[in-house]
Amino acid sequence: MGVEKGAAALKWDREKDDAPRLIASGRGYLARKILDLAEEAGIPLVEQEPLTNILLSLPPGQEIPPELFALAAEVYVFLMELDSSFLYT
C-alpha cells in the first residue's frame, strides 16, 4: 500500500503576513476534508505534490519558509491566471 495523498491549505494576508501561512494540512481522511471544504467554498484546487509534501511537515499557523517561496509562487501565479479577482476578494 502506498503513501496516502496529502492536502494543504495556504492563506496569505498581505497586510499582516510576510509570506503565505499554512492554515491546514493532513493525509487520508483529513486531506479529503480539506479538499471537500475548499470545493464547497469555491476555492480552486492546485496539485503541487512537492510543495504539499513539504507543507505536511510544518505546523499549522506557520508562515512558509523562504525556501518554499518559489514553489508557492507557482501556485499563486496559476490562481492569478485562473481568476485575477480570486486573490483580491
N, C-alpha and C positions, 0 to 999 in steps of 0.2 A: 504494500500500500504506500502511495506517495505522500508527500507533504501536502497538507490541506492548503488550499488557496487562502490568501490573506487579503485584507482590505484596510485602508487607512483614509482618514478624512483630515484635510487641512483647512485652516481658516486664516485669512490674512487681513487684519485690520490695520491698514497702513498708517492710521493716525496714532495707534497705540504700540504696534509691534514693528520691530526692525526686520522681521522675517516671518514667513508663514509659520503658524503654530499647529502642532498635531493635536487634534481635538478628540480623535477616537481611532482605535486600531484593534485588530484581532484576527483570529483564524477560525475556520469552521463556522459554527453557528453565529458567533459574534460578527464575523465578516459578512455573512448573509444578511444579518440585521442592519449593519451599516449600509450595505448596498440597497436593501429594501427601503430604508428611511430616505436615502438620497434620491432614489427613483420616485418615491411618493412626494418628495418636496420639489421635484423637477430639477434637481441638481445633476448636471452632466457627469457621466462616469468616464474616467480615463484609465486605461490599463497601462501601467508603467511598473512592471514587476520588479526591476532592480530597485526603484525608489521605495516601493511598498515593502520589500523585504528589509530594507534598512530602517524604515519608519517603524516596523514592528518591534524593533529593539529599543525604541525610545519611549520614555514615559509620557503619557498624555499630558497636555498642557505645556510641553516644552517647545520653544521655537526650534525650527530645524537648524542644524549646524551649517556653517558656511560651505563645507564640502558637499552639501546636498543642493546648494543653490542652483547649479546648472541643470540637474535633473528636475527640480521643482519648476524651474523656468520653462522647461519644455511643456509641462502640464499647463501652466498659465498661458503660454503662447497659444496652445491648442484651444483653450477655453475662450481666449480673446478672439481667435479666428472663428470659432463656432458661433459666438454671440457676444459682441463687444459690450452690450449692456449688462451681461451677466455679472461681470466683475464690479460693476458700479452701482448695484442695487442695494 
